[in-house]
Amino acid sequence: MKEIKYTKDHEWIKIDDEYAYVGITDFAQKQLGDVVFIQLPEIGTDCTIGEEVAVIESVKAASEIYAPISGQVLEVNESLNDSPDIINSDAENNGWIWKMSVKDSGQISDLMDKSAYSNFIIED
């Protein structure tokens, strides 16, 4: 079963056994506005939790996207090169940015579930 968790930096991570897909939340894309470019990470990049992995640019601002857990980038969503606006239309599904390995599954328990994230953005 795929488990979805959220970070305080407004990333989501969809856990599928030893792999995970990462993107930005619908809340984050609404704050950014129209996405015009995404600097995707290199496949094979080792990333540490909290480390900048990608950059997303919108008409309003540029924003870093951080690794929600430690692991290695296994795949990137190449369709975002031609259509970065997928982030705006489907941020939490087809708008995934990279697929990564899960180095330490214990890090997942520190992330928020949907309910906790919803409360977090209300308070933020």
N, C-alpha and C positions, 0 to 999 in steps of 0.2 A: 504494500500500500504506500502511496506517495504521501509524505508528510510535508506540509508547508509551514515554514517558520519565517519570522521577520526580525529585522535589526532596527536599532534606534537611528541608523543612517538611512532608513527607508529602502533597504534591499529586501527582496524575498529570496528564499532558497527552498527549492522543491527537492526533497530527499527521495531517492529511488535506490534503495539498498546501498551499494558502495559508490554510487554516483549522485551528483546533485546539479540541478540547473539553477542559475542565478540571474536575477533581473532587478529592476526597480519597481517599486509599488505603484499602484494606480494613483495613490495620493501624491507620490513624488512627481510623476509625469504631469499631473495637473498643476503642481507648483512650478514646474519648469516651463510649461507652455509647449509650443510646437518644437519637437525635436528635429534638428537639422543634420546632426552628425554624431557618430559614436566611434570613438577610438577603441577598437576591440583589442583584447590582450593577445599575445602570441601563444599559439598552441605549444604546450610543453613547459610553460612558465610555472614555476613553483611559487605559490603565494601563501603568505602567513595571515592568519586572522587579523583583520583591521588594516591590512596593507592595501594601498591603492592598486587596482587591477585594470580599470578602464576609466574613460572619461566620456561623458555625454554632454553634448552642446545643444542648446535650444536658442530660440530667438531672444530669450531673456538672459541666459547665463550659461556658464560651463560648470559642471559638477563632477566630482570624482565619485567613482563607484568602488567600494571596498569589499575585500573578501570577507564574507560572513563567517567562514571557517577556513582552516588551513587545508591545502591540497594542491593538486596540479591541474592546470587548464588542459582539458582533453579535447575540447571542441569549441568553436565559436559560431555564433549565428550569423553566417555570411549574408543572409538576406537583409540584414540591417545596413550593410554597405550601400545598397541601392535604395532601400526603403526604410530609413531610420524612423519614419512616422508610424511604423508598426508599434513602436513603444507607446505612442499616444492612443492608438486604437485598441491595442490588446497587450498592455504592459505585463500582465501577470500570467500570460500563456504563450502566445506566439512571439511575444517581445522578449523572450529569454535572451541573455547576452552571452553567457558562456556556460559550458558544462565542465564540471570538475570532479576529481576524485575526492573522497572523504578520507582525510588522513587521521583524524581523531573524532570519532563519533560522539565523544563526550562533550565536545564543543557545541553540539546541536542543542543540548538541553539548556544551555544558557540563553538561547534565543526565545523570542516571544511567539506565542500562538496567535491565531487571528483575533481572538477576543482581547488579549493583552495589547496587541498592536493597535486595535481600534480604540482602546482606552488611551493608549499613549498619544495617538495623533489628536485626540480630543483635548488632552491636557497640554500638548506641546504649543 
